[in-house]
Amino acid sequence: MDTEKTALVLGATGGVGGAIAAALLGKGWTVRGLARNMEAARRSGASRIEWVGGDAMNRADVMRAAQGVSTIVHAVNPPGYKNWGKLVLPMIDNTIAAARTVGARVVLPGTVYNFDPARTPVLSETSPQNPKSHKGRIRVELEARLERAAPEVESLILRAGDFFGPGARSSWFTQAMVAQGKPVRRIVNVARGPGHTWAYLPDLAEAFALLLEHPENLRPFERVQFEGVYDGSGTIMIEAIERQVGRKLPVHRFPWWAMNLVAPFGGFPREAAEISDVWRHPMRMDNTRLVELLGAEPRTPLDTAMHESLVAMGCMEDGPAPFAGPNLTLSH
């Protein structure tokens, strides 16, 4: 086994972790996955992943699974996204401890919740992290622990916007904007203004894999931004959906007012209300460092990406729809 191209993926049964695992497998890596439920993991269809039973909350499990790897992808979240305050930081501590023991690099999908969108319209590797939400403060501390561990433990953070595309199950696109499993009849516009950033998950996963192909080019602690699809007008994603469906669709506003109203009772409304400013203010990723490292950001034409997304969600009625407009061209 080539330990230089062997990765442990924590969260390989999830959307982001699964996509990164698939991209690494496509480049000849050996991928090991840690799973609480081995039967469910094997049923996931990722037959080329070497599954190991264990829990990311158990340091001994992570240590055992990390033996012989050069990279640990930390794409794991608490079950059901609950108990963030109690579980997220102990899990990254376990990952750092395992990486220190085996000499591996930690790879982390970064979020925008670390920032105040009203004060940071363009995110770069040096942007000040001043979160407004509880989840954002936890993410800041998570990244700070990686930074403090460097250079003894090397790490890579690749930050992106909201996910869409095959495998992006827990996303605003799949859970709010478009209803899964049936033809698209309407669109829910989650944005409260123009200027939102989206990441097509297969492109993001490819960027992770390409960055790891040349680890010698990475700094001991590396933060990189993935530009993705910047919806500067607030209508680019809506129009892309309509081109696939072949007609104009009713567009409804997401009920942010209701989230704010019932937020005191907890649950999803509280989570949504806490991060609502991300949808109110424009935020764009500065991918200068990513382009410096790769030459260009992986970029699937938007119409192709949208078609693949809707097919994966079971939303296309009659197979491929004719493209009613040109593909969007985005600059690096």
C-alpha positions as CSV (number, residue, x, y, z in Angstrom):
1,M,0.0,0.0,0.0
2,D,1.3,3.5,-1.0
3,T,1.1,5.3,2.3
4,E,1.8,8.6,0.5
5,K,-1.6,8.2,-1.3
6,T,-3.6,6.7,1.5
7,A,-6.3,8.8,3.1
8,L,-8.6,8.3,6.1
9,V,-11.9,10.1,5.4
10,L,-14.0,10.9,8.5
11,G,-17.5,11.5,7.3
12,A,-17.2,9.4,4.1
13,T,-20.9,8.4,4.3
14,G,-21.8,12.1,4.1
15,G,-22.1,14.3,1.0
16,V,-18.9,16.3,1.2
17,G,-16.8,13.5,2.7
18,G,-18.2,11.0,0.1
19,A,-17.4,13.3,-2.8
20,I,-13.8,13.9,-1.6
21,A,-13.4,10.2,-1.2
22,A,-14.6,9.5,-4.7
23,A,-12.3,12.2,-6.1
24,L,-9.3,10.7,-4.3
25,L,-10.2,7.2,-5.5
26,G,-10.3,8.6,-9.0
27,K,-6.7,9.7,-8.7
28,G,-5.4,6.3,-7.5
29,W,-5.6,6.9,-3.7
30,T,-6.4,4.2,-1.2
31,V,-9.3,5.5,0.9
32,R,-10.3,4.3,4.3
33,G,-13.6,5.3,5.9
34,L,-14.6,5.4,9.6
35,A,-18.2,4.4,10.1
36,R,-20.4,4.0,13.2
37,N,-22.7,1.7,11.2
38,M,-20.7,-0.6,9.1
39,E,-23.7,-2.2,7.4
40,A,-25.1,1.1,6.3
41,A,-21.6,2.2,5.1
42,R,-21.3,-0.9,2.9
43,R,-24.8,-0.3,1.5
44,S,-23.8,3.3,0.6
45,G,-22.4,2.1,-2.8
46,A,-18.9,3.2,-2.0
47,S,-17.5,-0.3,-2.4
48,R,-13.9,0.8,-3.1
49,I,-13.6,2.5,0.3
50,E,-12.0,0.3,3.0
51,W,-14.5,0.6,5.9
52,V,-13.3,0.5,9.5
53,G,-15.8,0.4,12.4
54,G,-15.5,3.3,14.9
55,D,-16.7,6.7,16.0
56,A,-14.9,10.0,15.4
57,M,-15.8,10.9,19.0
58,N,-13.6,8.0,20.2
59,R,-9.9,8.9,20.0
60,A,-8.8,5.2,20.1
61,D,-11.0,4.5,17.1
62,V,-9.5,7.4,15.1
63,M,-6.0,6.5,16.1
64,R,-6.5,2.9,15.0
65,A,-8.1,3.9,11.6
66,A,-5.3,6.4,10.9
67,Q,-2.5,3.9,11.0
68,G,-0.5,4.1,7.8
69,V,-2.2,7.1,6.2
70,S,-0.7,10.4,4.9
71,T,-4.0,12.4,5.0
72,I,-7.0,12.6,7.3
73,V,-10.0,14.3,5.7
74,H,-12.1,15.7,8.6
75,A,-15.5,16.0,7.0
76,V,-17.5,14.7,9.9
77,N,-20.3,16.4,11.8
78,P,-22.2,15.4,14.9
79,P,-25.1,12.9,14.2
80,G,-28.1,14.9,13.1
81,Y,-26.0,18.1,13.4
82,K,-27.0,18.1,17.1
83,N,-24.9,19.1,20.1
84,W,-22.4,21.1,18.1
85,G,-21.0,22.8,21.2
86,K,-20.2,19.5,22.9
87,L,-19.0,17.4,20.0
88,V,-17.3,19.4,17.2
89,L,-14.2,20.4,19.1
90,P,-13.5,17.1,20.7
91,M,-13.7,15.4,17.3
92,I,-11.1,17.8,15.7
93,D,-8.9,17.2,18.8
94,N,-9.1,13.5,18.1
95,T,-8.2,14.0,14.4
96,I,-5.2,16.3,15.3
97,A,-3.9,13.8,17.9
98,A,-4.1,11.0,15.3
99,A,-2.4,13.1,12.6
100,R,0.4,14.0,15.0
101,T,0.9,10.3,15.8
102,V,1.1,9.1,12.2
103,G,2.5,12.2,10.5
104,A,-0.6,12.9,8.4
105,R,-2.0,16.1,7.0
106,V,-5.5,17.2,8.2
107,V,-7.8,18.3,5.4
108,L,-10.9,20.3,6.4
109,P,-13.8,21.6,4.3
110,G,-14.2,25.2,5.5
111,T,-17.4,27.3,5.9
112,V,-18.4,30.9,5.6
113,Y,-19.9,30.9,9.1
114,N,-16.5,32.1,10.5
115,F,-17.2,35.6,9.2
116,D,-19.6,38.5,9.5
117,P,-21.0,38.9,6.0
118,A,-21.9,42.5,6.6
119,R,-18.2,43.3,7.1
120,T,-16.5,40.8,4.8
121,P,-18.0,40.9,1.3
122,V,-14.8,39.2,-0.2
123,L,-13.2,36.3,1.7
124,S,-9.5,35.6,1.4
125,E,-7.0,33.6,3.4
126,T,-6.3,36.7,5.6
127,S,-9.9,37.9,6.2
128,P,-10.5,38.5,9.9
129,Q,-12.8,35.9,11.4
130,N,-15.5,37.7,13.4
131,P,-18.5,35.3,13.5
132,K,-22.0,36.4,14.6
133,S,-23.4,32.9,15.3
134,H,-22.7,30.2,17.9
135,K,-21.8,27.7,15.1
136,G,-19.5,30.3,13.6
137,R,-17.6,30.8,16.8
138,I,-17.1,27.0,17.1
139,R,-15.8,26.9,13.5
140,V,-13.3,29.7,14.3
141,E,-12.0,27.7,17.3
142,L,-11.8,24.6,15.2
143,E,-9.6,26.3,12.6
144,A,-7.5,27.9,15.3
145,R,-6.7,24.5,16.8
146,L,-5.4,23.4,13.4
147,E,-3.3,26.6,13.1
148,R,-1.8,26.1,16.6
149,A,-0.9,22.5,15.8
150,A,1.1,23.6,12.7
151,P,3.8,23.0,11.6
152,E,4.0,19.8,13.7
153,V,0.6,18.8,12.2
154,E,0.1,20.2,8.7
155,S,-3.3,21.1,7.5
156,L,-5.3,22.3,4.5
157,I,-8.6,24.2,4.8
158,L,-10.6,24.7,1.5
159,R,-13.4,27.1,2.1
160,A,-16.5,27.1,-0.1
161,G,-20.1,28.4,-0.2
162,D,-23.3,26.5,-0.2
163,F,-23.2,23.1,-1.9
164,F,-25.3,21.8,-4.8
165,G,-24.8,18.8,-7.1
166,P,-24.9,15.0,-6.8
167,G,-24.3,13.9,-3.2
168,A,-25.1,17.3,-1.7
169,R,-27.9,16.0,0.4
170,S,-27.9,18.3,3.5
171,S,-27.8,21.6,1.6
172,W,-30.1,24.7,1.2
173,F,-30.4,23.8,-2.5
174,T,-31.7,20.3,-1.9
175,Q,-33.7,21.0,1.2
176,A,-35.2,24.4,0.5
177,M,-34.7,25.7,-3.0
178,V,-35.9,22.6,-5.0
179,A,-38.1,19.7,-3.8
180,Q,-36.4,16.4,-4.3
181,G,-37.9,13.3,-6.0
182,K,-40.4,15.1,-8.3
183,P,-40.5,17.4,-11.3
184,V,-39.6,21.0,-10.5
185,R,-42.9,23.0,-10.3
186,R,-41.6,26.0,-8.3
187,I,-38.4,27.4,-6.9
188,V,-37.9,28.7,-3.3
189,N,-35.5,31.7,-3.4
190,V,-33.5,31.5,-0.2
191,A,-31.4,34.6,-0.9
192,R,-32.5,37.8,0.8
193,G,-30.4,39.8,-1.7
194,P,-27.8,39.4,-4.5
195,G,-24.3,38.1,-4.1
196,H,-24.4,34.5,-2.8
197,T,-21.7,31.9,-3.4
198,W,-22.5,28.3,-4.4
199,A,-20.1,25.3,-4.8
200,Y,-20.8,22.5,-7.2
201,L,-19.7,19.6,-5.1
202,P,-17.9,17.5,-7.7
203,D,-15.8,20.5,-8.6
204,L,-15.0,21.2,-5.0
205,A,-14.0,17.6,-4.4
206,E,-11.8,17.7,-7.5
207,A,-10.1,20.8,-6.1
208,F,-9.3,18.9,-2.8
209,A,-7.9,16.0,-4.7
210,L,-5.8,18.1,-7.0
211,L,-4.3,20.1,-4.1
212,L,-3.3,16.8,-2.4
213,E,-1.6,15.5,-5.5
214,H,1.2,18.0,-4.9
215,P,1.5,18.4,-1.1
216,E,5.0,19.8,-1.4
217,N,3.4,23.0,-2.7
218,L,1.2,23.5,0.3
219,R,2.2,25.6,3.4
220,P,2.2,23.8,6.8
221,F,-1.1,25.6,7.5
222,E,-2.9,26.4,4.3
223,R,-6.2,28.3,3.9
224,V,-7.6,28.3,0.3
225,Q,-10.9,29.7,-1.0
226,F,-13.1,28.0,-3.7
227,E,-14.9,30.6,-5.8
228,G,-17.5,28.3,-7.3
229,V,-20.6,30.0,-8.7
230,Y,-21.0,33.6,-7.6
231,D,-24.7,34.6,-8.0
232,G,-24.1,38.3,-8.3
233,S,-27.6,39.2,-9.5
234,G,-29.5,36.8,-7.2
235,T,-31.1,35.2,-10.3
236,I,-28.3,33.1,-11.9
237,M,-29.2,29.8,-10.1
238,I,-32.9,30.4,-10.6
239,E,-32.4,30.9,-14.4
240,A,-30.2,27.9,-14.6
241,I,-32.9,25.7,-13.1
242,E,-35.5,27.2,-15.5
243,R,-33.2,26.5,-18.5
244,Q,-33.2,22.8,-17.5
245,V,-36.9,22.6,-17.0
246,G,-37.5,24.5,-20.2
247,R,-39.9,27.2,-18.9
248,K,-40.3,30.0,-16.4
249,L,-41.3,28.8,-12.9
250,P,-43.1,30.4,-9.9
251,V,-40.5,31.7,-7.5
252,H,-41.4,32.0,-3.8
253,R,-39.5,33.7,-1.0
254,F,-38.1,31.6,1.8
255,P,-40.0,32.5,5.0
256,W,-37.1,34.0,6.9
257,W,-39.7,36.0,9.0
258,A,-41.1,32.7,10.3
259,M,-37.6,31.4,11.2
260,N,-37.0,34.6,13.3
261,L,-40.5,34.3,14.9
262,V,-40.1,30.7,16.2
263,A,-36.3,30.7,16.7
264,P,-36.6,31.0,20.5
265,F,-38.1,27.5,20.5
266,G,-34.8,26.0,19.1
267,G,-34.3,23.4,16.4
268,F,-33.9,24.3,12.7
269,P,-35.5,27.7,12.9
270,R,-33.0,28.9,15.5
271,E,-30.1,27.5,13.4
272,A,-31.5,29.2,10.2
273,A,-32.1,32.5,12.0
274,E,-28.6,32.5,13.3
275,I,-27.0,32.3,9.9
276,S,-29.6,34.3,8.0
277,D,-27.1,37.2,7.4
278,V,-25.1,35.0,5.1
279,W,-28.2,35.2,2.8
280,R,-28.7,38.9,3.3
281,H,-25.2,40.3,2.4
282,P,-23.0,39.5,-0.6
283,M,-20.0,37.2,0.1
284,R,-17.6,36.2,-2.6
285,M,-14.5,33.9,-2.4
286,D,-11.1,35.2,-3.5
287,N,-9.6,32.1,-5.1
288,T,-6.2,33.7,-5.9
289,R,-4.3,31.2,-3.8
290,L,-6.2,28.2,-5.3
291,V,-5.4,29.4,-8.8
292,E,-1.8,29.9,-7.8
293,L,-1.6,26.3,-6.7
294,L,-3.6,24.6,-9.4
295,G,-3.4,27.0,-12.4
296,A,-7.2,27.1,-12.6
297,E,-10.2,26.2,-10.4
298,P,-12.1,23.1,-11.5
299,R,-15.2,24.5,-13.1
300,T,-18.1,22.6,-14.7
301,P,-20.3,24.7,-17.0
302,L,-23.3,25.8,-14.9
303,D,-25.9,24.3,-17.2
304,T,-24.2,20.9,-17.0
305,A,-23.8,21.2,-13.3
306,M,-27.4,22.1,-12.8
307,H,-28.6,19.3,-15.1
308,E,-26.6,16.7,-13.1
309,S,-27.9,18.2,-9.9
310,L,-31.5,17.9,-10.9
311,V,-31.0,14.4,-12.3
312,A,-29.4,13.2,-9.1
313,M,-32.3,14.7,-7.1
314,G,-34.9,12.9,-9.3
315,C,-36.4,16.1,-10.6
316,M,-36.1,15.7,-14.4
317,E,-39.3,14.5,-16.1
318,D,-38.3,13.5,-19.6
319,G,-34.5,13.0,-19.5
320,P,-32.1,15.7,-20.6
321,A,-33.7,19.0,-21.3
322,P,-32.6,21.2,-24.2
323,F,-30.3,24.0,-23.1
324,A,-32.3,27.2,-23.7
325,G,-29.3,29.5,-23.1
326,P,-25.5,29.7,-23.2
327,N,-23.4,28.2,-20.4
328,L,-22.4,30.8,-17.9
329,T,-18.7,31.7,-18.1
330,L,-17.1,32.6,-14.8
331,S,-13.7,34.1,-14.3
332,H,-11.1,32.6,-12.0
